[in-house]
Amino acid sequence: MVYADDAIVVLDKPSGLLSVPGRGPDKQDCLSARVQAEFADALVVHRLDMATSGLIVMARGAQAQRSLNEAFANRTVTKCYEAVVQGAVATTGDIWRVIDLPIAVDWPNRPLRVINQQTGKPSVTRLQLLNFDAQRNTSHVQLEPLTGRTHQLRLHLQAIGHPILGDALYAPPGVLSMATRLMLHACALGFAHPVSGATMQFSRWSLSSA
């Protein structure tokens, strides 16, 4: 737990833990269930993939949930991720690189997604290089999704030739084996408090030493 008050709970989810219950009795242990065991009024607002770690906010009560749902729908919530990827990512100084590639469901291979210029939904990610490790040939990058498609960051990075280390869905075997987990972390989250309207900013970096 990172922060809690009468309206919100902010958490740092570990990789490997579901955000919400899945299908089957073996998938009932999840972040939302653990939080609700302490805060009975805690409600889900958004999710992270099971393999992704990082910051999540839950609402306490229906009114706070409606307010936060509107903020996510209106894209007034700021989200930032960090990742460790294969290869040297080409960026110019502190200038953000924009990845603008439409994403569609890969129907024969669900739940995978694909880049499809004809049927894909608009999907935009901003990318900035933080550090390049020449010895490992890996880049530590910062990511800002401007849209919220399923697997957007994982697919966008794979599409530009820099799959995320430990990505069991989109990385080739050699890159998958370079990490024991998906090296993707939701490192920053910002939004207006659903009751007071105050600006709330949270950050938790975890991959810089990877």
GINORPE-V875338 format. One record per backbone hydrogen bond with DSSP energy under -1.0 kcal/mol. NH is the residue of the N-H (numbers start at 0). CO is the residue of the C=O. E is the energy in kcal/mol with one decimal. If there is no record, write none. Layout:
NH|CO|E + NH|CO|E
//
This chain:
1|9|-3.0 + 2|9|-1.7 + 4|7|-2.3 + 8|57|-2.4 + 9|2|-3.1 + 10|55|-3.1 + 12|53|-3.2 + 15|49|-2.7 + 16|13|-1.3 + 21|26|-2.8 + 26|23|-1.7 + 30|17|-2.9 + 31|18|-2.0 + 33|29|-2.0 + 34|30|-2.4 + 35|31|-2.6 + 36|32|-1.2 + 37|34|-1.5 + 38|34|-3.3 + 41|38|-2.0 + 42|58|-3.5 + 52|183|-1.9 + 53|12|-2.5 + 54|185|-2.3 + 55|10|-2.3 + 57|8|-3.0 + 58|42|-2.1 + 59|6|-3.1 + 60|40|-2.3 + 64|60|-1.9 + 65|61|-2.5 + 66|62|-2.0 + 67|63|-2.3 + 68|64|-2.8 + 69|65|-2.1 + 70|66|-1.8 + 71|67|-2.4 + 72|68|-2.5 + 73|69|-2.5 + 74|71|-1.1 + 75|70|-2.5 + 77|189|-2.4 + 79|187|-2.1 + 80|142|-2.9 + 81|184|-2.5 + 82|140|-2.1 + 83|182|-1.7 + 84|138|-2.7 + 85|162|-2.2 + 86|136|-3.1 + 94|91|-2.4 + 96|126|-3.5 + 98|124|-3.4 + 100|122|-1.4 + 102|120|-2.2 + 103|113|-2.8 + 105|111|-2.5 + 106|104|-1.4 + 108|105|-1.9 + 109|106|-1.0 + 111|108|-2.2 + 113|103|-2.7 + 115|101|-1.7 + 119|115|-1.9 + 120|102|-3.2 + 124|98|-2.4 + 125|143|-2.8 + 126|96|-3.0 + 127|141|-2.3 + 129|139|-2.9 + 130|139|-1.8 + 132|137|-3.2 + 136|132|-1.7 + 137|132|-1.6 + 138|84|-2.3 + 139|130|-3.3 + 140|82|-2.8 + 141|127|-3.0 + 142|80|-3.1 + 143|125|-2.5 + 145|123|-2.5 + 146|123|-1.1 + 151|148|-1.9 + 154|150|-2.8 + 155|151|-2.8 + 156|152|-2.1 + 157|153|-1.8 + 158|154|-2.6 + 159|155|-1.3 + 160|157|-1.4 + 161|156|-2.9 + 164|83|-2.4 + 165|174|-1.6 + 166|163|-1.6 + 170|166|-1.5 + 175|171|-2.6 + 176|172|-2.1 + 177|174|-1.2 + 178|175|-1.1 + 182|164|-2.5 + 183|181|-1.9 + 184|81|-2.6 + 185|52|-3.0 + 186|79|-1.1 + 186|184|-1.1 + 187|79|-1.9 + 188|201|-2.4 + 189|77|-2.4 + 190|199|-2.0 + 192|197|-3.3 + 196|192|-1.5 + 199|190|-3.0 + 201|188|-2.4 + 203|186|-2.8 + 209|206|-2.0
//
